[in-house]
Amino acid sequence: MGDFLGKMGMKSKPVIAIAGATGVVGNEMLAVLEQLNIPCSELRLLASKDSVGELYKFHSDEIRVEQLDGAAFEGADVALFATSNDLAREFVPLAVEAGAVVIDNSSAFRLQPEIPLVVPEVNFEAIKSSDRIIANPNCSTIQLVPVLQAIHQAAGLRRVVVTTFQSVSGAGKAALDELWDQTLAIFNQREIKIEAFPHQIAFNCIPQIDVLMDDGYTREEFKIIQESRKILGLANLKITATAVRVPVFHGHAGSVNVETEKPLSPKEVSEILSKRSELAVFSEAADYPMQLSVAGTDAIQVGRIRRDDSAPNALNLWIVADNIRKGAALNAVQILQRLLPQH
């Protein structure tokens, strides 16, 4: 690790910039940096001109938001990006040109072959000392791949079927506000306004996240499929996905069906998963994780582990995690944490 870090040039107390610092994920990145006590000599909070001048607390300091522009990255060692794809495509190259290592939460660079796509507990070794851009995966992918890797290492994956139940926080603050406003409107018999989603989200499930593609899959489903293959190093993995937006404020859930090359009992799966520090396993059938209780937690929670008798060597699992925390901010900061010399 020493030679790797030396070549990457990471300082023990780097200058860190957060691009998109005032958004839901950017706010959580700030919180995680403080909670994990990540050392830094300077922290810059970058956002649109509408947010310039806002103050955010970090440890005992108050940090004023600066405008996101190319000059803001001068002297930065690390840039954590929590912006849209368009802004990432515009500003990530500028941050790299200024000398920063970028950890990007958008999907702009994830599937480019030369860009490492990293969940640190799964494939941190994918990062090379010459890499200047590291992609943070999709929130649903992050909570899926550690489970799939553990099962694959034990018995070999033959096929995976994923159905996600994704909270509105994954679509940002406007989406959170819309679920709240629509719920109030229904209870008060007022007109329902639909802006953040293509349909009413209150008391409804929408089987479309992101745009529909020509083959009938959504862009979100495509991300889960292709990102899982890339992170696991299984280019030909048979995996399919259906992504559903549900009227939940925080936390993503996934119903996952796996077929393995070798048989595994539910007890064996529970024991295998329990050995991984990032996973919290609910072994009892009547005890299972839920989105309501997962908010603010770090672990990927797994329950409802049971046989699928409709196919050989098949199992069902239920996976839940805080999509803003572990599914975005924590994963990005954990990558940074492992890049620092003292780690």
C-alpha positions, 0 to 999 in steps of 0.5 A: 500500500505504501508504494501505491499511495506514494505514486498516487501522491495522497497527503495525510491531511489533504485539501478536500472539496465537495462539489454539490455540497448543498444537495442531499448526498453532498450534505451526507458526505460532509457529515460522514467526513466529520463522523469518520474524522477524516483528516484534512488541512482544508475543506471546500464546499462547492455548489451553484451560485444560488447557494454561495455564502451559506454556512455549514458546520464542520467540527468546530468550524463554519465553512462558507459555500463557494461557487462551483467553477474550475478555479475552485479546485486549484490546490485541492488534493481530493474532490468528492462529487455529488452533482448531476451527470452533466455537471460531473462531465463538465467539472470532473476533468477540470478538477483532475486538471487542477491536480485532484483525485476525483471520487464521483457519485454520478453515473457519468464515468462508471462504465468507462472501461478505464475508470475504476468503479469501486465498492471498497469492501469488494474491489478496492484493488481495482484502483491503480496508482495512476487513476485520477477518477474513481467512480462511486456506483449506483446506490442499489448496486452498492448494497447488492454486490457485497452479498453477491460476491460472498455467495459467488466466492462460496458457490459460484453465481449462475443467475441473479434476479433483482427487484428494487424498492427505492425510496424517493431520497434517491431522486433528491430534495425535490422528490422528498418534498413532493412525497411529503406535499402529495401526502398532505394534499391527499389528507387535506383533499387538495390538488396533487401536484406532480413534478419530480416524478412522471406519476403520483408517488404518494400511496403509489409505486412507479415501476420506472426509475430514470428514462426508458430505453429502446429495449424496455429497460430503464436506465436505472435497471441497466446501471444495476446490471452493468455495474454489478458485472463490472465490480464483480469482474463477471462480464457474462453474469446472467443478471436482470433487474426491475427498479421500482420507486416506492413512497418511502422517504429513506432507504432502498430495499431489494428482493434478490433471487440467486441461482448458484453452481453449488448448493447452499443452505439458507443457514450456510448463506447466513454464516457466509454473509455474517463473516463480512463486516459491512453486512448485518444478517438477520438469521431468524425468519420473523426478524428482518430489516426494513427501510423504516429502521435503516435510515442513518445506519452504515451496514447493509442489512440482509434478511428473509434468506430462504430456499427457492424450491422452483429452481435448483440451487436457488435462494431468495434474500431481502437486502436493505440499506440507507441509500444516501449514506452507504449507497452514496456518501459513506461508500465515497468517503470510505474509498478516500479513507483507504487512500490516505497514507495512515490507512 
